[in-house]
Amino acid sequence: MKKQNINLRAWAYMTILFVAQFSFPSCSKDQAAEDTLESKDSSRHLASVGTVAAAQPLPQGKKNFSVTLGNMDTTPWVRLGNWTFNETNGTVAATFWSWSYNDKHDVQVLGTHTCTFDGVTKTVNNYTPYGWMVPAGIYANWAGDYTYDTATGRLVISWTSGAGAGHSESWDVSLPEPGLARVKFVPTSSSYNVTHGRGYGSNAAWSTFKTISDVPTLAVTSTTGRRVMVSYNDGPPAVTTITPATANAWSGAAWGLTDFTTPSNPNPKNTKHAWKPSTACTGACATAREGIIYHMSSNNNGRQMAWINFCACLSQNGTTANHWPGYNGNMHPSALMQIIDDNGDMRGVVGMESQNPPATGPQSGGYPRFQIQLFDFTTIPGS
């Protein structure tokens, strides 16, 4: 696996992007991240994989879960996906989208919207991480057996098909609210290289989701929001920074949609956006504009949403694609999955960022750097 790239100017801004508003992953078909599956102890899962599936309780009585997980060390990969449990035969079906530090791609266009900032109106692009809605079909299906201990809340999944076949992992399941279960990965429990994982489950059908117009104005504080980040600077000297530095830990982080507006075009609405001038950026810039631009967009046909942010000063004055208030350079692209409770209410998102462009192209700056994150932003109490 090879080291990755990030733009020099964008790198200078990374550390400030969580101050007032969370700043949010590149992807190929799940193969790239699945190639990183490294068995730690093949003997620990073989017996469970070979057993015949039997009826099991649903984890905290919930059927459909969305999870974000990955290997957050010096060779990170991340995965976002959905589990569907079948209690009758004790099986689980999963759909995963994956990104890896050694898999570079530019962001992809996900429609357009009309943007008016600082007195300038322009049709600008929405962007999404490669493989997240664009191009379509960049995902992998896994299947497995599971056991769930109602006394301890321990969920053990043994994967029987897909890239994870022959591997197992354990999760602790709690019920912070009657309508929503939380899962947390049990550190060192997997037979492959997972370090972090979080997610939520309910009995809301997968067909239950919020269109952009119906997404609530969430305000997630660092009390309930969580993230973990790996960033790489090739130097010299080369430095990999893992935040937080404590193994298997998560940091508190705020996120929200306060001050976001819905543009007038197109109809139906596909975007919420905001310019936060009070959020400072530092470093070489094209203009003196301050703050950060945020776009959250969707195809409005499911729980998937995309998020990008970039420093406002990077957008030049002019009329081409990278000119204010649009921008097509190196940015922070993220994949979001809506968390929906039993009542059909949206309680937040789980997701990942992979700022990891190739060495050439509109998002590149010729610097082999990357920033990869996992995040859990909900209003659900507890940790």
C-alpha positions in Angstrom: 0.0 0.0 0.0 1.2 3.5 -0.9 1.2 6.8 0.8 -1.4 9.4 -0.2 -1.7 13.1 -1.2 -3.3 16.2 0.1 -3.1 19.9 -1.0 -0.7 22.2 0.8 -3.1 25.0 1.3 -5.9 22.7 2.5 -3.4 21.0 4.9 -2.8 24.3 6.5 -6.4 24.6 7.3 -7.2 21.1 8.6 -6.6 21.7 12.3 -9.1 24.6 12.5 -12.0 22.9 10.7 -13.6 21.6 13.9 -13.6 24.8 15.8 -17.1 26.1 15.1 -18.5 23.5 12.7 -17.3 19.9 12.0 -15.4 19.7 8.8 -15.6 16.7 7.2 -13.7 10.6 3.0 -11.7 8.9 -1.7 -13.1 5.5 -2.6 -13.0 2.7 -5.1 -15.1 -0.4 -5.2 -14.8 -2.0 -1.8 -11.8 -4.0 -3.0 -9.2 -1.4 -2.1 -10.1 -1.3 1.6 -10.9 -5.0 1.6 -7.4 -5.7 0.4 -6.3 -4.3 3.8 -8.0 -7.1 5.7 -5.2 -8.6 7.7 -5.9 -11.6 9.8 -4.5 -11.3 13.4 -5.3 -14.8 14.6 -7.0 -17.2 12.2 -7.7 -19.7 14.9 -10.0 -17.4 16.9 -12.9 -17.5 14.4 -12.9 -20.7 12.4 -15.2 -22.6 14.8 -17.9 -20.0 14.7 -17.8 -19.7 10.9 -18.4 -23.4 10.4 -21.5 -23.6 12.6 -25.0 -23.9 11.4 -27.0 -20.6 11.8 -29.7 -20.7 14.5 -32.4 -18.3 15.6 -31.1 -15.4 17.6 -32.6 -12.4 19.3 -32.4 -9.1 17.4 -29.7 -6.8 19.0 -31.7 -4.8 21.6 -34.7 -5.7 19.5 -33.6 -3.7 16.5 -33.3 -5.0 12.9 -31.6 -2.3 10.7 -28.2 -0.7 11.7 -25.9 1.8 10.1 -22.3 1.7 11.1 -19.0 3.4 10.5 -15.8 1.5 11.2 -12.2 1.2 10.2 -8.5 0.8 10.9 -7.3 4.1 12.3 -3.6 3.6 12.4 -0.7 4.6 10.1 -2.3 2.6 7.2 -6.0 3.6 7.6 -9.0 2.4 5.8 -12.7 3.2 6.6 -16.0 1.6 5.9 -19.6 2.9 6.0 -22.5 0.6 5.7 -25.8 -1.0 6.7 -26.5 -4.3 8.5 -29.9 -6.1 8.3 -30.4 -8.8 10.9 -32.7 -11.9 10.4 -33.6 -13.2 13.8 -35.3 -16.3 12.4 -32.0 -17.9 11.2 -29.4 -15.8 13.0 -28.0 -14.2 9.9 -26.9 -10.7 9.0 -26.7 -9.1 5.5 -24.4 -6.1 5.0 -23.8 -3.4 2.3 -20.5 -1.6 2.6 -18.8 1.3 1.0 -15.0 1.5 1.7 -12.1 3.9 1.3 -8.4 3.4 1.9 -5.4 5.6 2.4 -3.7 4.0 -0.6 -6.7 4.5 -2.9 -6.7 8.0 -4.4 -9.6 9.7 -6.3 -10.9 13.1 -7.0 -14.3 14.1 -5.7 -17.3 13.5 -8.0 -20.1 15.9 -9.1 -23.4 15.3 -7.4 -25.7 17.8 -9.2 -25.7 21.5 -8.9 -27.4 24.3 -6.9 -27.8 28.0 -7.0 -25.5 29.7 -4.5 -25.5 33.4 -3.4 -22.8 34.5 -1.1 -21.2 37.9 -0.7 -23.5 39.4 -3.3 -22.5 36.9 -6.0 -25.0 34.4 -7.4 -23.8 31.4 -9.4 -24.7 27.8 -10.2 -22.1 25.7 -8.4 -21.4 22.0 -8.2 -22.3 19.7 -5.3 -19.5 17.1 -4.7 -19.3 13.7 -3.1 -16.5 11.3 -2.3 -15.7 8.9 -5.2 -18.1 5.9 -5.0 -20.6 7.5 -2.7 -23.6 7.7 -4.9 -21.3 8.7 -7.9 -20.4 6.5 -9.6 -23.3 4.2 -8.7 -22.7 0.6 -7.7 -19.4 1.1 -5.9 -20.2 -1.1 -2.9 -19.8 -4.6 -1.6 -22.3 -7.1 -0.1 -21.2 -9.3 2.9 -23.2 -11.9 4.7 -22.7 -13.7 8.0 -24.0 -15.4 11.1 -24.5 -13.7 14.4 -25.0 -14.4 18.1 -26.4 -11.9 20.5 -26.3 -12.3 24.3 -29.3 -10.4 25.8 -27.7 -10.5 29.3 -24.4 -8.8 28.3 -25.4 -7.0 25.1 -22.5 -8.6 23.3 -23.0 -9.1 19.5 -20.6 -11.4 17.6 -20.7 -11.4 13.8 -18.9 -14.2 11.9 -18.7 -13.2 8.2 -19.3 -16.1 5.7 -19.3 -14.3 2.4 -17.8 -11.2 0.9 -14.2 -10.0 1.5 -14.6 -10.6 5.2 -15.5 -14.3 4.9 -13.7 -16.2 7.6 -13.4 -13.3 9.9 -15.3 -12.2 13.0 -15.8 -9.1 15.1 -17.6 -8.2 18.4 -19.8 -5.2 19.3 -21.5 -4.1 22.5 -25.1 -3.1 22.0 -27.0 -0.7 24.3 -30.4 0.9 24.2 -29.9 4.6 25.1 -33.5 5.3 24.0 -36.4 2.9 23.4 -36.4 3.8 19.7 -32.7 3.5 18.9 -29.9 1.1 19.8 -26.2 2.0 19.8 -23.4 -0.4 18.8 -19.7 0.1 19.7 -16.9 -2.0 18.4 -15.1 -4.1 21.1 -11.4 -3.2 20.7 -9.1 -6.0 19.6 -12.1 -8.3 19.2 -11.8 -8.7 15.4 -9.8 -11.3 13.6 -8.8 -8.6 11.1 -7.5 -5.1 11.5 -10.4 -3.1 12.8 -9.6 -0.5 15.6 -12.8 1.7 15.8 -16.5 1.3 15.1 -19.8 2.9 16.1 -23.4 2.8 14.8 -27.1 2.8 15.5 -30.1 0.6 14.8 -33.8 0.8 14.8 -36.8 -0.9 13.3 -37.5 1.8 10.7 -37.5 0.4 7.2 -34.6 1.3 4.9 -37.2 3.1 2.8 -37.6 5.6 5.7 -35.4 8.6 5.2 -35.4 12.4 5.1 -35.1 14.4 1.9 -32.9 17.5 2.1 -35.9 19.7 2.6 -36.9 17.6 5.6 -33.5 17.2 7.3 -33.9 18.8 10.7 -31.6 21.6 11.9 -29.5 19.4 14.1 -27.1 20.8 16.7 -24.8 18.1 17.9 -22.5 19.0 20.8 -19.2 17.4 21.8 -21.1 15.7 24.6 -22.7 13.3 22.1 -20.6 13.8 18.9 -17.6 11.6 18.4 -14.7 11.4 15.8 -11.3 9.8 15.2 -8.9 11.1 12.5 -5.7 10.0 10.8 -3.7 12.6 8.9 -0.4 12.2 7.0 2.2 14.8 6.1 5.1 13.5 4.0 7.4 16.2 5.4 10.3 16.0 5.6 10.1 14.6 8.2 7.1 12.4 7.4 4.5 12.6 10.2 1.3 10.6 10.8 -1.0 12.2 13.4 -3.8 10.1 15.0 -6.4 12.1 16.9 -7.0 11.2 19.7 -3.6 9.6 20.3 -5.0 7.1 22.8 -5.5 3.7 21.2 -9.1 2.8 20.3 -10.4 6.2 21.7 -12.7 8.7 20.2 -12.7 12.5 20.6 -15.8 14.6 21.4 -16.7 16.8 18.4 -19.6 19.1 17.6 -21.5 19.2 14.3 -24.7 20.7 13.1 -26.8 22.6 10.6 -27.4 25.8 12.4 -27.4 28.7 10.0 -27.7 26.4 7.0 -30.1 27.5 4.3 -31.8 25.7 1.4 -31.0 27.4 -2.0 -33.9 28.4 -4.2 -32.8 26.1 -7.1 -33.1 23.4 -8.1 -36.5 22.0 -7.3 -36.9 19.6 -5.6 -34.2 20.9 -3.2 -31.0 18.9 -3.2 -28.7 21.0 -1.0 -28.3 22.8 2.3 -25.4 25.2 2.5 -23.7 27.8 4.7 -20.9 30.2 4.8 -19.4 30.6 8.3 -17.3 33.8 8.1 -16.4 33.7 11.8 -14.5 30.4 11.4 -10.9 31.5 10.7 -8.6 30.0 8.0 -4.9 30.6 7.8 -2.3 30.2 5.1 -1.8 31.3 1.5 -5.2 32.2 -0.1 -6.6 33.5 -3.4 -8.7 36.2 -1.6 -9.1 37.8 1.8 -12.5 36.2 2.5 -12.7 34.5 5.8 -14.5 31.4 7.1 -15.6 28.1 5.6 -18.1 27.1 3.0 -20.2 24.0 3.7 -22.4 22.0 1.3 -24.6 19.0 2.3 -26.4 17.3 -0.6 -28.5 14.3 -1.5 -30.2 12.5 -4.3 -33.3 12.4 -2.1 -33.8 8.7 -2.7 -32.4 7.2 0.5 -30.4 7.8 3.7 -27.1 8.7 1.9 -25.9 12.3 1.9 -22.7 14.0 0.9 -20.8 16.8 2.7 -18.0 19.0 1.6 -16.3 22.0 3.1 -13.5 24.3 2.0 -11.9 27.6 3.2 -13.7 30.5 1.6 -10.4 32.3 0.8 -9.4 29.5 -1.7 -12.2 30.4 -4.1 -11.0 33.0 -6.6 -12.8 36.0 -7.9 -14.0 35.2 -11.5 -16.3 33.1 -13.5 -14.8 29.6 -13.9 -15.5 26.5 -12.0 -13.2 27.3 -9.1 -14.4 30.9 -8.7 -16.5 32.3 -6.0 -18.8 31.1 -4.6 -17.9 27.8 -6.2 -14.7 25.9 -5.8 -13.3 22.7 -7.5 -10.0 22.4 -5.8 -8.8 20.3 -2.8 -11.6 20.1 -0.3 -12.9 18.0 2.6 -15.4 15.4 1.2 -17.4 13.2 3.4 -20.1 10.4 3.2 -23.0 10.6 5.6 -25.7 8.1 6.5 -28.8 9.3 8.2 -29.6 7.8 11.6 -33.4 7.2 11.7 -35.2 6.0 14.9 -38.3 3.8 15.3 -40.5 6.9 15.0 -38.9 7.8 11.6 -37.1 10.8 13.1 -33.6 11.7 12.0 -31.3 11.9 15.0 -28.0 12.6 13.3 -25.5 10.9 11.0 -22.6 8.4 11.0 -20.0 8.7 8.3 -16.4 9.2 7.2 -14.1 11.7 5.5 -11.4 10.7 3.0 -9.6 13.8 1.8 -7.2 11.9 -0.4 -6.8 13.2 -4.0 -4.4 11.9 -6.7 -1.2 13.6 -7.5 -2.7 15.3 -10.6 -6.1 16.7 -11.3 -8.3 19.5 -10.0 -8.1 18.5 -6.3 -4.4 17.8 -6.3 -1.6 20.1 -5.1 1.2 17.6 -5.7 1.6 16.8 -2.0 1.4 13.1 -0.8 -0.8 13.7 2.2 -4.3 12.6 3.3 -6.9 13.1 6.0 -9.2 10.2 6.9 -11.9 10.3 9.6 -14.7 8.3 11.2 -17.5 10.2 12.9 -20.7 9.7 14.9 -22.8 12.8 15.1 -26.1 12.3 16.9 -28.2 13.8 19.6 -28.4 10.5 21.5 -27.2 10.7 25.1 -24.4 8.7 26.5 -21.1 7.8 25.0 
